[in-house]
Amino acid sequence: MDKARHSFCLSVKTRNRRLFKAMYGFAMLIFLTIAPLTQSVAETHDDVAQDASVAQTVNGILSYSRWPAGEASSTALRLCIIPPVKFAAQLTPDGSAFSGRPLNVMTYPFDSPMLATQCDAIYSGYTSPEQQADLNQRLTGHAVLTISEQDDGCALLNAFCLVITPQHTGFKLNLDTLSRSGVRVNPAVLQLAREKE
């Protein structure tokens, strides 16, 4: 009888151990599945916040800019995006109201001839110095405002150079490029750029 009870207790303990191991393994599997997701959700939230901050800054720059009479489209402001870009996801979508007039957002490849004729402003990501020099040459004589997310020092001849950090989006200004563009920017924006330097 004791022998039967002893083997019954052993089998219960063994079963309990196996059940515990299975539950522990299942819990670890759930943890390992969820942990990357929570990190991904946090990263996604950070990306969304940065995209929103960039969109707010770009929209602010555009709303304080004035194009020469007859240069900008009278019905809509045309913002062209040259990929690859990292922070353009929340730039105002096509057709939405923007400072009393619609903003049309279009994407063109770097070598598109449309950049000089169909854009009032260009938002670009990474461009090499050679590409940027070529773009500046193509834009000569056209009132096009250039904004870059990958030109922290304004060394690539963009008028506005975004300085993007997880906490804040600011900008630097290349006055030579801005004056050559023919686009006028509110002096308060120019002062803000000086204060950030």
C-alpha positions in Angstrom: 0.0 0.0 0.0 2.8 2.4 0.9 4.6 1.5 -2.3 1.5 2.3 -4.3 1.0 5.6 -2.4 4.7 6.5 -2.9 4.5 5.9 -6.7 1.2 7.8 -6.8 2.9 10.8 -5.1 5.9 10.6 -7.4 3.7 10.6 -10.4 1.8 13.6 -9.1 5.0 15.4 -8.4 6.4 14.6 -11.8 3.2 15.7 -13.4 3.2 18.9 -11.4 6.8 19.5 -12.4 6.0 19.0 -16.0 3.0 21.2 -15.8 5.1 23.9 -14.1 7.8 23.6 -16.8 5.2 23.8 -19.5 3.6 26.9 -17.9 7.0 28.5 -17.4 7.9 27.8 -21.0 4.6 29.2 -22.2 5.1 32.3 -20.1 8.6 32.8 -21.5 7.3 32.3 -25.0 4.6 35.0 -24.4 7.2 37.3 -22.9 9.6 36.9 -25.7 6.8 37.5 -28.2 5.5 40.6 -26.5 8.8 42.2 -25.5 9.8 43.1 -29.1 6.3 44.3 -29.8 6.3 46.7 -26.9 9.7 48.0 -28.0 8.4 48.3 -31.5 5.3 50.2 -30.3 7.6 52.6 -28.3 9.7 53.1 -31.4 6.6 53.6 -33.5 5.3 56.2 -31.1 8.7 58.0 -31.1 8.7 57.9 -34.9 5.2 59.3 -35.1 6.1 62.1 -32.6 9.2 63.0 -34.7 7.2 62.9 -37.9 4.6 65.2 -36.3 7.3 67.6 -35.1 8.9 67.7 -38.5 5.5 68.3 -40.2 4.8 71.2 -37.8 8.1 72.8 -38.5 7.9 72.4 -42.2 4.3 73.7 -42.3 5.4 76.7 -40.1 8.3 77.5 -42.5 5.9 77.3 -45.5 3.2 79.4 -43.9 5.7 82.3 -43.2 7.1 82.2 -46.7 6.0 84.3 -49.7 6.7 83.6 -53.3 7.1 86.4 -56.0 3.8 87.3 -57.7 3.0 84.8 -60.5 5.7 82.3 -59.3 3.7 80.2 -56.9 0.5 78.5 -58.0 -2.4 80.7 -57.0 -4.7 77.9 -56.1 -2.4 75.6 -54.1 1.1 75.5 -52.6 3.0 72.6 -54.2 5.4 70.8 -51.8 7.5 68.2 -53.6 9.3 65.4 -51.7 12.5 63.8 -53.0 13.0 60.4 -51.4 14.6 58.8 -49.5 13.2 60.6 -46.5 12.8 59.5 -42.9 10.4 62.0 -41.4 7.9 63.0 -44.1 5.1 60.7 -43.1 2.9 63.4 -41.6 3.6 66.2 -44.0 0.2 67.7 -44.8 -1.5 65.3 -47.3 -2.7 66.3 -50.7 -5.6 68.7 -50.8 -5.8 69.6 -47.2 -6.2 73.2 -46.0 -3.0 75.0 -45.3 -2.9 78.6 -44.2 -6.0 79.5 -46.1 -4.9 77.6 -49.3 -4.5 74.0 -50.1 -1.2 72.2 -50.0 -0.5 69.6 -52.6 2.2 67.1 -51.6 3.9 65.2 -54.5 6.8 62.9 -54.7 9.3 63.1 -57.5 12.6 61.3 -58.0 15.8 63.4 -57.7 16.4 63.6 -61.4 12.8 64.7 -62.4 12.6 67.8 -64.5 9.3 68.6 -62.7 11.2 69.7 -59.6 12.0 73.1 -61.2 8.6 73.7 -62.8 6.0 72.0 -60.6 7.3 72.7 -57.1 7.0 75.8 -54.9 9.0 74.0 -52.1 11.1 70.9 -52.1 11.6 68.6 -49.0 14.5 66.2 -49.4 16.2 63.5 -47.4 19.7 62.3 -48.2 21.4 63.8 -51.2 25.0 63.8 -52.0 26.9 67.1 -52.5 27.0 66.4 -56.2 23.3 65.8 -56.4 22.5 68.9 -54.4 24.8 71.1 -56.6 23.0 69.7 -59.7 19.6 70.4 -58.1 20.6 74.0 -57.2 21.7 74.5 -60.8 18.4 73.2 -62.1 16.5 75.5 -59.7 18.3 78.7 -60.7 15.8 81.2 -61.9 12.9 79.4 -60.2 11.4 80.5 -56.9 11.6 77.2 -55.1 12.2 76.9 -51.3 14.5 74.0 -50.4 14.2 72.2 -47.0 16.3 69.2 -46.0 16.2 66.7 -43.2 19.7 65.5 -43.8 21.8 68.7 -44.0 22.4 69.7 -40.3 25.1 72.2 -41.2 23.4 73.7 -44.2 26.5 72.8 -46.2 24.6 71.4 -49.2 23.0 74.7 -50.2 19.5 74.1 -48.9 17.7 77.2 -47.7 16.3 75.5 -44.5 18.2 72.6 -42.8 16.2 70.7 -40.2 17.9 69.7 -37.0 15.9 66.7 -35.8 16.3 65.2 -32.3 14.0 62.9 -30.4 12.9 65.9 -28.2 12.7 68.7 -30.7 12.8 69.8 -34.4 14.6 73.0 -35.1 16.3 74.4 -38.2 19.3 76.3 -39.5 19.2 78.7 -42.4 21.4 79.3 -45.4 20.8 83.0 -46.2 22.7 82.9 -49.5 20.5 80.0 -50.8 17.4 81.7 -49.5 18.1 85.0 -51.1 18.9 83.3 -54.5 15.6 81.4 -54.3 13.6 84.6 -54.6 11.2 83.4 -51.8 10.7 85.9 -49.0 10.5 84.6 -45.4 9.0 86.5 -42.5 11.8 88.2 -40.5 10.6 86.5 -37.3 11.5 83.1 -38.8 15.0 84.4 -39.7 15.4 85.7 -36.2 14.3 82.4 -34.8 17.0 80.6 -36.9 19.6 83.0 -35.5 18.6 82.4 -31.9 18.9 78.7 -32.4 22.5 78.9 -33.6 
